[in-house]
Amino acid sequence: MLLHVVSNMTNKGNNLIRDGLRELQRRLPPGWSVGGLKPAAGPAVDAMAKVIAPDKSSSRLAIEARLRPDPRAVAAWLDTLRSADAREPVLLISRYLSASVRERLRREQVGFLDLTGNVHLVLSKPGLFIETEGASEDPDREARPARSLSGPKAGRLVRALVDLKLAPGVRELAGIANVDPGYVSRIMALLESEALIERRSSGSVSGSASGARVGSVSGSRSGPRSASSSGSRSGPITRIDWQALVRRWARDAPLDARGSVRTYLEPRGIPAFLSRLTKSKERYAVTGSLAAARFAPVAPARLATVWLNDAEQGATRLGIRPVDAGANVFLIEPADESVFDRAVVNEGIVYSAPSQIAADLLTSPGRGPAEAEDLIAWMSTHEEVWRGSA
């Protein structure tokens, strides 16, 4: 059974919950199913679903989605869960759960499922027991030190650094991007060594204060520095070359590495497709040429490129059909939901943030890279329009 994730599900949970429940469906005995997914009312969990037995008896299941929670984060969540006095069985869904986290959840009689295949779920009515083993180590563990801006975590950090008027500190940035501070520090060291940011030494008393406004920089004033030559700098960011940062991110994480592209045809053309989008309840964001034209119009766009969590189901509801040639709609299933961060609505249509659009166009075919540069030029002279707060 395919699950339609409600459009106002939380950012972190939408894709992860969908993938996790599909994984659970594959592990259920014949005749069992999962359905009835909807957002949860309380703060302790993200969603509610039903596990349905062949005789149609069912059990409500509370769902929480966490990307890769460490033991401390899980302990804090369990405290919240106890305070909420949850009555339904609970399932924590994650991309990967360490052995210590899995053991803690078993002790607390909380079910879990990670996308590597580690699953533990016990229901009393209807009776169900599932226990499978997956990976013993995180298959997507980041290499140390960071050498590129590939991967979802780096992308979330780049978006935050580019989009925000105030340069966040390491812990604030970690919270915004939902990554651990140690990883932020490694990325900051990479960016500093590539002259994409400048930081004041933590021992310095001169310069701008932590959280100081970061203005536009069209180019580096000095060449790249290595961490060894410049010394350890753990102080606040004083400068971000955001234009170069967007270009570097696009190079390290091209569009086809950040999502799965599927091609479709709307026979009545782009205006008809956009009209349907205004009425859609899908979670989506228009990017590419069509979105860039709002800021730096060039030739009329003949292709609609849209980030959308479930392309197959979304296409069905939007009335477009898959094609191998002659497509005028590209639906991209994102590897990470940060593509929806700071999206804006204009005339009933949701558009990606300018930084996301620029990065997407830089590695798009045809005129995409030129359109990206036009958009970056517009962004450079209109920072007060698109840069905002956390």
C-alpha positions as CSV (number, residue, x, y, z in Angstrom):
1,M,0.0,0.0,0.0
2,L,1.4,3.4,-1.0
3,L,1.1,6.0,1.6
4,H,0.1,9.6,0.8
5,V,2.0,11.8,3.3
6,V,-0.2,14.7,4.4
7,S,1.1,18.0,2.8
8,N,1.6,19.9,6.1
9,M,3.7,17.2,7.7
10,T,6.9,18.5,9.3
11,N,9.9,19.2,7.2
12,K,12.1,16.6,8.8
13,G,9.5,13.8,8.7
14,N,7.8,13.9,5.3
15,N,10.1,11.9,3.1
16,L,11.6,9.9,6.0
17,I,8.3,8.7,7.3
18,R,7.1,7.8,3.9
19,D,10.3,5.7,3.2
20,G,10.2,4.2,6.7
21,L,6.6,3.0,6.5
22,R,7.2,1.6,3.0
23,E,10.1,-0.3,4.6
24,L,7.8,-1.5,7.4
25,Q,5.2,-2.6,4.8
26,R,7.7,-4.9,3.2
27,R,8.4,-6.6,6.5
28,L,4.8,-7.2,7.5
29,P,3.3,-10.7,7.2
30,P,1.0,-11.3,4.2
31,G,-2.3,-9.6,4.5
32,W,-1.1,-6.9,6.9
33,S,-0.9,-3.3,5.8
34,V,0.0,0.2,7.0
35,G,-2.3,3.2,6.4
36,G,-4.2,6.1,7.8
37,L,-1.1,8.4,8.0
38,K,-1.8,11.8,9.4
39,P,0.0,14.5,11.4
40,A,0.1,14.1,15.2
41,A,-1.7,16.6,17.4
42,G,0.9,16.7,20.2
43,P,4.6,17.7,20.3
44,A,6.1,14.3,21.2
45,V,5.7,12.6,17.8
46,D,5.3,13.7,14.2
47,A,2.5,11.5,12.9
48,M,0.0,8.8,13.5
49,A,-0.7,5.7,11.4
50,K,-2.5,2.4,11.6
51,V,-1.2,-1.2,11.4
52,I,-4.0,-3.3,10.0
53,A,-4.3,-7.1,10.4
54,P,-5.9,-9.4,7.8
55,D,-9.1,-9.6,10.0
56,K,-9.3,-5.7,9.7
57,S,-8.4,-5.3,13.4
58,S,-5.9,-2.5,13.8
59,S,-3.5,-0.7,16.1
60,R,-2.7,3.0,16.1
61,L,1.0,3.7,15.8
62,A,2.7,7.0,16.9
63,I,5.5,7.9,14.5
64,E,8.6,10.0,15.2
65,A,11.2,10.9,12.5
66,R,14.8,11.6,13.3
67,L,17.6,11.6,10.7
68,R,20.4,10.1,12.8
69,P,19.8,10.8,16.4
70,D,22.6,10.3,18.9
71,P,22.0,8.8,22.4
72,R,21.6,12.2,24.0
73,A,19.0,13.3,21.5
74,V,17.1,10.1,21.9
75,A,17.2,10.4,25.7
76,A,15.8,14.0,25.5
77,W,13.0,12.8,23.2
78,L,12.1,9.9,25.4
79,D,11.7,12.4,28.3
80,T,9.3,14.4,26.1
81,L,7.5,11.2,25.2
82,R,7.0,10.3,28.9
83,S,5.8,13.8,29.7
84,A,3.2,13.5,27.0
85,D,2.0,10.2,28.5
86,A,1.7,8.6,25.0
87,R,-0.8,5.7,25.1
88,E,-0.2,4.3,21.6
89,P,2.8,2.1,20.6
90,V,5.6,4.3,19.3
91,L,7.9,3.8,16.3
92,L,11.1,5.9,15.8
93,I,12.0,6.1,12.1
94,S,15.5,7.1,11.1
95,R,18.1,6.8,8.3
96,Y,20.4,5.0,10.8
97,L,20.3,4.2,14.5
98,S,23.4,3.2,16.3
99,A,23.6,0.1,18.5
100,S,23.5,2.1,21.7
101,V,20.4,4.0,20.5
102,R,18.7,0.8,19.5
103,E,19.4,-0.8,22.9
104,R,18.1,2.2,24.7
105,L,14.9,2.1,22.7
106,R,14.4,-1.6,23.4
107,R,14.8,-0.9,27.2
108,E,12.1,1.8,27.0
109,Q,9.9,-0.5,24.9
110,V,9.8,1.9,22.0
111,G,9.8,0.5,18.5
112,F,12.4,1.6,15.9
113,L,13.1,1.2,12.2
114,D,16.0,2.5,10.3
115,L,16.4,2.5,6.5
116,T,19.4,0.1,6.7
117,G,17.0,-2.6,8.0
118,N,17.3,-2.4,11.8
119,V,13.7,-2.9,12.9
120,H,12.1,-3.7,16.3
121,L,8.3,-3.5,16.6
122,V,6.0,-5.2,19.1
123,L,2.2,-4.8,19.1
124,S,-0.1,-6.5,21.6
125,K,-3.4,-6.1,19.7
126,P,-3.4,-7.2,17.0
127,G,-0.4,-9.3,18.0
128,L,2.8,-8.6,15.9
129,F,6.5,-9.0,16.5
130,I,9.1,-7.8,14.0
131,E,12.9,-8.0,14.7
132,T,15.4,-7.7,11.8
133,E,19.1,-6.6,11.7
134,G,20.5,-4.0,9.3
135,A,23.8,-2.2,9.1
136,S,26.0,-2.2,12.2
137,E,27.7,1.1,11.1
138,D,26.2,4.2,9.4
139,P,26.8,3.6,5.7
140,D,26.6,7.4,5.1
141,R,29.0,8.5,7.8
142,E,30.8,11.6,6.7
143,A,34.5,11.4,6.1
144,R,36.8,13.4,8.4
145,P,37.9,16.0,7.6
146,A,35.4,17.4,5.2
147,R,36.7,17.7,1.7
148,S,33.7,18.7,-0.2
149,L,30.2,20.2,0.1
150,S,28.5,17.0,-1.2
151,G,25.7,15.4,0.8
152,P,22.5,16.7,2.4
153,K,24.1,18.0,5.6
154,A,26.6,20.2,3.8
155,G,23.7,21.5,1.6
156,R,21.7,22.5,4.6
157,L,24.7,24.4,6.0
158,V,25.4,26.2,2.7
159,R,21.7,27.3,2.4
160,A,21.7,28.7,5.9
161,L,25.0,30.6,5.4
162,V,23.8,32.0,2.1
163,D,20.2,32.8,3.1
164,L,20.6,34.4,6.5
165,K,21.5,38.1,7.0
166,L,23.2,37.3,10.3
167,A,26.1,34.9,10.3
168,P,25.2,32.1,12.8
169,G,27.7,30.7,15.3
170,V,28.6,27.0,15.1
171,R,26.0,25.8,17.6
172,E,23.2,28.0,16.2
173,L,24.1,26.9,12.7
174,A,24.0,23.3,13.8
175,G,20.5,23.8,15.2
176,I,19.3,25.5,12.0
177,A,20.7,22.8,9.8
178,N,19.9,19.9,12.1
179,V,23.5,18.6,12.2
180,D,26.0,18.0,15.0
181,P,28.4,20.9,15.9
182,G,31.4,18.8,15.2
183,Y,30.4,18.4,11.5
184,V,29.7,22.2,11.3
185,S,33.2,22.9,12.6
186,R,34.7,20.6,9.9
187,I,32.7,22.3,7.1
188,M,33.7,25.7,8.5
189,A,37.4,24.7,8.3
190,L,36.9,23.7,4.7
191,L,35.2,26.9,3.8
192,E,37.8,29.0,5.5
193,S,40.6,27.1,3.8
194,E,38.9,27.8,0.4
195,A,38.5,31.5,1.3
196,L,34.7,31.1,1.1
197,I,34.3,32.5,4.6
198,E,36.5,34.5,7.0
199,R,36.4,34.1,10.7
200,R,37.9,36.2,13.5
201,S,40.2,34.3,15.8
202,S,38.5,33.4,19.1
203,G,41.2,35.3,20.9
204,S,40.7,38.5,18.9
205,V,38.9,41.5,20.4
206,S,38.7,43.6,17.2
207,G,36.4,43.3,14.3
208,S,32.7,42.7,14.2
209,A,30.9,41.0,16.9
210,S,29.5,37.4,16.8
211,G,26.3,37.4,14.7
212,A,27.4,40.5,12.8
213,R,25.7,41.3,9.6
214,V,27.4,39.7,6.6
215,G,27.3,41.8,3.5
216,S,27.7,40.9,-0.2
217,V,31.2,40.0,-1.4
218,S,31.6,39.6,-5.2
219,G,35.1,38.0,-4.9
220,S,37.8,37.0,-2.5
221,R,40.2,39.7,-1.4
222,S,42.9,37.1,-0.7
223,G,43.8,33.7,-2.0
224,P,42.9,30.4,-0.4
225,R,44.5,29.7,2.9
226,S,45.1,26.4,4.6
227,A,44.1,25.7,8.1
228,S,47.7,25.1,9.0
229,S,48.9,28.5,7.6
230,S,46.1,30.6,9.1
231,G,46.0,28.9,12.5
232,S,42.9,27.6,14.3
233,R,40.0,30.0,14.0
234,S,37.0,29.2,16.1
235,G,35.6,32.7,16.3
236,P,32.6,34.3,14.6
237,I,32.2,34.5,10.8
238,T,33.0,38.0,9.6
239,R,32.6,37.5,5.9
240,I,30.9,35.1,3.5
241,D,31.5,35.1,-0.2
242,W,28.1,33.7,-0.8
243,Q,28.2,33.9,-4.6
244,A,31.3,31.7,-4.7
245,L,29.8,29.5,-2.0
246,V,26.7,28.8,-4.1
247,R,29.0,28.0,-7.1
248,R,31.2,25.7,-5.1
249,W,28.1,23.8,-3.6
250,A,26.7,23.3,-7.1
251,R,30.0,21.9,-8.3
252,D,30.4,19.5,-5.4
253,A,26.7,18.5,-5.3
254,P,25.2,18.8,-8.9
255,L,21.5,18.7,-9.3
256,D,21.3,15.0,-10.3
257,A,23.2,14.2,-7.1
258,R,20.6,16.0,-4.9
259,G,17.5,14.3,-6.2
260,S,15.9,11.8,-8.6
261,V,14.6,13.4,-11.8
262,R,11.5,12.1,-13.6
263,T,10.1,13.5,-16.8
264,Y,6.5,14.2,-17.6
265,L,4.2,15.9,-20.2
266,E,1.4,18.4,-19.7
267,P,-0.2,18.4,-23.2
268,R,-1.9,21.8,-22.6
269,G,1.4,23.5,-21.7
270,I,3.1,25.1,-18.8
271,P,0.3,27.6,-17.9
272,A,-2.1,24.7,-17.5
273,F,0.4,22.9,-15.2
274,L,0.9,26.0,-13.1
275,S,-2.9,26.5,-12.8
276,R,-3.1,23.0,-11.3
277,L,-0.2,23.7,-8.9
278,T,-2.2,26.6,-7.4
279,K,-4.9,24.2,-6.4
280,S,-2.5,21.3,-5.4
281,K,-2.1,20.1,-1.8
282,E,1.3,18.5,-2.7
283,R,4.4,19.7,-0.9
284,Y,6.4,21.2,-3.7
285,A,8.6,24.1,-4.8
286,V,9.1,25.3,-8.3
287,T,12.8,25.8,-9.3
288,G,14.9,26.2,-12.5
289,S,14.2,28.6,-15.3
290,L,10.6,29.1,-14.5
291,A,11.4,30.2,-10.9
292,A,14.4,32.3,-11.9
293,A,12.3,34.3,-14.4
294,R,10.5,35.9,-11.4
295,F,13.7,37.7,-10.5
296,A,15.8,37.9,-13.7
297,P,13.6,37.2,-16.7
298,V,15.2,36.1,-19.9
299,A,13.6,33.9,-22.6
300,P,10.1,32.4,-21.8
301,A,10.5,29.2,-19.9
302,R,9.4,26.1,-21.8
303,L,10.1,23.7,-18.9
304,A,8.7,23.5,-15.4
305,T,11.1,22.0,-12.9
306,V,9.6,21.2,-9.5
307,W,10.9,19.6,-6.3
308,L,8.2,17.2,-5.1
309,N,8.5,14.5,-2.5
310,D,6.7,11.7,-4.3
311,A,6.8,12.2,-8.1
312,E,4.7,9.2,-9.0
313,Q,1.8,10.0,-6.8
314,G,2.2,13.8,-7.4
315,A,2.1,13.3,-11.2
316,T,-1.1,11.3,-10.9
317,R,-2.8,13.9,-8.9
318,L,-1.5,16.7,-11.1
319,G,-2.8,15.0,-14.3
320,I,0.5,14.7,-16.1
321,R,1.9,11.6,-17.8
322,P,5.4,10.1,-17.8
323,V,7.3,10.4,-21.1
324,D,10.9,9.6,-22.2
325,A,11.0,12.4,-24.8
326,G,9.3,15.7,-25.3
327,A,8.8,16.4,-21.6
328,N,7.8,19.9,-20.4
329,V,7.7,19.0,-16.7
330,F,10.5,17.7,-14.6
331,L,9.6,16.4,-11.1
332,I,12.6,15.9,-8.8
333,E,12.3,13.8,-5.6
334,P,14.7,15.5,-3.2
335,A,17.4,13.6,-1.3
336,D,16.8,16.1,1.6
337,E,13.9,18.3,2.4
338,S,16.0,21.4,2.8
339,V,15.0,22.2,-0.8
340,F,11.8,23.5,0.7
341,D,13.5,25.7,3.3
342,R,12.5,29.4,3.0
343,A,10.3,28.8,-0.1
344,V,8.1,31.7,-1.0
345,V,4.5,31.9,-2.4
346,N,3.7,34.1,-5.3
347,E,0.3,34.3,-7.0
348,G,-0.6,31.0,-5.4
349,I,2.5,29.1,-6.5
350,V,5.3,28.0,-4.2
351,Y,8.8,28.8,-5.5
352,S,12.2,27.7,-4.1
353,A,14.4,30.3,-2.4
354,P,16.7,32.1,-4.8
355,S,19.8,30.4,-3.4
356,Q,18.3,27.0,-4.2
357,I,17.2,28.1,-7.6
358,A,20.7,29.4,-8.5
359,A,22.4,26.1,-7.4
360,D,19.9,24.0,-9.3
361,L,20.4,26.0,-12.5
362,L,24.2,26.0,-12.3
363,T,24.3,22.3,-13.2
364,S,21.2,22.2,-15.4
365,P,21.4,21.6,-19.1
366,G,21.1,24.2,-21.9
367,R,20.9,27.8,-20.7
368,G,20.7,26.8,-17.1
369,P,24.2,28.0,-16.1
370,A,23.8,31.4,-17.8
371,E,20.4,31.8,-16.2
372,A,22.0,31.0,-12.8
373,E,24.6,33.7,-13.3
374,D,21.9,36.2,-14.2
375,L,20.0,35.3,-11.1
376,I,23.1,35.6,-8.9
377,A,23.7,39.1,-10.4
378,W,20.2,40.0,-9.4
379,M,20.7,38.6,-5.9
380,S,23.9,40.6,-5.5
381,T,22.0,43.9,-5.9
382,H,18.8,42.9,-4.1
383,E,20.1,41.2,-0.9
384,E,17.6,43.1,1.2
385,V,14.8,41.3,-0.7
386,W,15.8,37.7,-0.4
387,R,18.1,37.4,2.6
388,G,16.2,36.9,5.9
389,S,16.5,35.6,9.5
390,A,16.6,32.1,10.8
